[in-house]
Amino acid sequence: MVQVYCKNTGETKRFPEGTSLLQMLSEFDCRRPYPIVSAKVNNVSQGLKFKVYQNKDIEFIDVRESSGMRVYCRSLYFLLYKAASDVFPGCRLYIEHPISHGYFCHLRKADGVDVGPEDLALLESHMRELVEKDMPFHRYDVQTARAIKEFRKAGFMDKVKLLETSGEAYTDYYTLGDTVDYFYGKLVPSTSYLTVWGLCPFHDGILLRIPSKQDPSRLAEYVDQPKTFEMFKEALRWNIIMGLSTVGDVNEAFLSGRASELIQIAEALQEKKIVQIAEEIDRRYRSENPLKVVLITGPSSSGKTTFCKRLSIQLKACGLKPVSVSTDDYFVNRVETPKFPDGSYDFDNFDTVDHALMERDIMKLIEGEEVDVPEFNFVTGLREYNGKKLQLADGKILLIEGIHALNPALTEQIPDSAKFRIFINTLTGTLLDDHNMIPTSDNRLLRRIVRDYNKGAFTARESISNWQNVLDAEQKWIYPYQEMSDVMFNSAYLIEFAVLKNHAEPILRSVPQNCAEYSEAHRLLKFIHYFTPVPDKEIPATSLLREFIGG
């Protein structure tokens, strides 16, 4: 017998060795408003078919939690591929990236033609049939060589490359009926769990819609994001041109000695984009309705600081004189900062910034007046005036950087013709394999963990613990304004995970297993294990990546 403690109920029960989590669930009175899809066992995410042979702590999870949503979405990917394989034998499915609160997918039939509206209706109908049949997902843990043989036989060269370069002795894969696939995380027990989803035409592909995290009984609200979509497409186009669509492709390139070349290409692509942005700002500055203010924002760890520095250099090369101001310097005094219901400070709230004062100062600068600009003292929590004065003389342009820079309420009195809005994001174009996309926030979380640790600001555990609050704040205060931007800049780095791996692994291993944050640390360690490591010695000192790894 094994002893199992359930965190949901606070109960401890004894079970025969080899009892599955699904069987245990019926013994614990674990009441949740939404169906349970997975569990954490000793703070490691597991599927409900996981069998227990030793004493464990368990916590049952529904789709409202990130690990549960990942399990649900992976299972949806397999359901979509199974249905597509049945309806269109020989087809190829590419699950490319998150967009509009869903996932963009490309489905090409065996003749190379994309699916049309009638095809989509057939596909959706068959997916519903598979859900009704309650087909089980079966997991197999085998020698990697055997898994490679299975995938080679199925024509999955993307998975073959990934597994051949992973260095793992054993690999697990899944089947749904007679269809085989690979996923780097767990799935739900069977198709009947997958009741909330949708398919619709989207640009030149399909949008797989997923449940709302707040209310998993309904679909997440559709949000049109045409500029973000084009940003993703641009990244994917470059990767296809370079033959680096998946992590297996990238690993093979590193192993063949191309790391130095790829670093140079990645830097050149980013610099080229920054030059284009600087030239557009210069053109508008010298137009009949001259540009006066450049507003720059982006989510946490997107590389805003380095981007602003590199943009300033390129603006100077155009003959302009950039003057920088941060929204942080206009923070209200700490005692006036908005608070959460629990009494902690809500530092991401728009009212954390004295936006009325900031807008008045911007207006004065645009009109040519000299302005005393404050500086926020993060030690005392006070806004101070230390003699810093600014004036926009001829040739000078104002750069304003901060998480609220694109919020219309910050600059509503300033004419649109005088503003240029830049949104920085980190959108990974490379896929793990054709059916496993890389979560866009994983770039930023790994960057933040490494930077926080190197600066002595926070431990990995503390960075992970605060990450969900960061994401929630971004959804409320930053992302609603990204489509208002004049231009988007993608700070994702082609070989980023291969470089971050060397820095992140020892830091993530420092997270103790007996804390809740271990679950995310374990997931990230497993994820970056897929990448062939690349030393950072050839990363230029001016690289955006240096903002996080140091040097």
Protein Blocks (a to p, Z undefined) as FASTA:
>chain_A
ZZdddfknopacdddehiafklmmmmpccdcfbdcfbdceehiacdfkbccfbdcddddd
dfkbmklmmmmmmmmmmmmmmmmmmmmghiacddfbgcehiacdddddfkopacdfklmm
mmmmmmmmmmmnopacddddddfklmmmmmmmnopaklmmmmmmnopabdcdddehjacc
ddfbdcdfblklmmbccdddehjbccdddddfklmmbccdddddfklmmmmmmmmmmmmm
nopabfklmmmmmmnopmmmmmmmmmmmmmmmmmmmmmmmmmmmmmmbdcfbdcddddeh
klmmmmmmmmmmmmmmnopacddddfklmpccfklpccdfkopacfkbmklpcfklmmmm
mmmmmnopacddddddfknopacdehiacdddehiacddedfklmgmklmmmpcfklpcc
dddddddfbdfblmlccdfklmmmmmmmmmmmmnomacfklmmmmmmmmmmmmmmmmmmm
mmmpmbdcdfbdfklmmmmmmmmmmmmmmpcfkbfklmmmmmmmmmmmmpccddfklpcf
klmklmmngZZ
